[in-house]
Amino acid sequence: MKPNIGISEKKLEDITALLSAVLANEMVLYIKTRKFHWNVCGESFMELHKLFEGQYRELEEYIDAVAERISKLGAKTIGTMKEFSSLATLKEAAGKYPGQKEMLKELLDDHETTIKQLRKHVEACSTKYSDAGTADFLTGIMEVHETTAWILRRYLN
């Protein structure tokens, strides 16, 4: 049964497509953060190992929340690496194993890119789609990314 929540079917399709792209980027960022957690080494190994673990666990929560939001709005949620890769704008670094500073910088860049994209999506959901619920939902995710970016930036100063 389709949701009857005051948003047209076409707008719901557009919103869930937007959310699918968000989900894809969250998955790429999750995988990259997990890879860095597994492969970090050097002087600050344990500190960064734990930092990355906390960050990927936080991403896990938002990945699930985005997937559930898509379902709440009446669409099927993507769930394969092929689908994630085809929709993601963030890129993996296959075969690359950067040092600590490069890991931090790459994650910072990805979080900042995600923040910019989410800011645009919040605006679209608010104005174009009249979906305050999704706009609010995405604002919360954006705020988490802002905090993570701030933490990563502090390591690089």
C-alpha positions, 0 to 999 in steps of 0.5 A: 500500500502506498503512503497517503501522507500529503506528498504526491507519488511523483515527489515521493519517487524523487525523494526516495531517489535522492535518499538512495543516493544519500544511502549509497554515499553513506555506504562508501564512506562506511566502507572507507572508514572501516578499511582505514580502521583495519589498516591504520598503523604508526605512532597514533595507531590505537587512537585512530583505530578507535576513532575510526571504529566509532565513526563507522559505528555511527555511520552504521546507524545512519545507514539503517535510518536512511534505508528505513526512511526510504521504506517509510516513503513507500519505495524499495531500498537498494542493497547491493554493492553494484547499486551503491557504486552506481549511485554514489558520488564519493569514490573508493580508493581501491588498492590504496593504503594511505598513511594516517594524515592522508586517511584523515584528510580523505575522510575529512574531504568525504564528510565535507562533500557529504555535508554540501550534498546534504545541505542541497538535499535539505533545501530541495526537500523543504522547498521543491518537495514540501517534505519537512520530515525528510528535510529534518531527517537529513539535517540531523544526518548533516549535523553528525557529519559536521561534528565528524568533519570538525573532529577530523579537521582538529587532527590536521591542524 
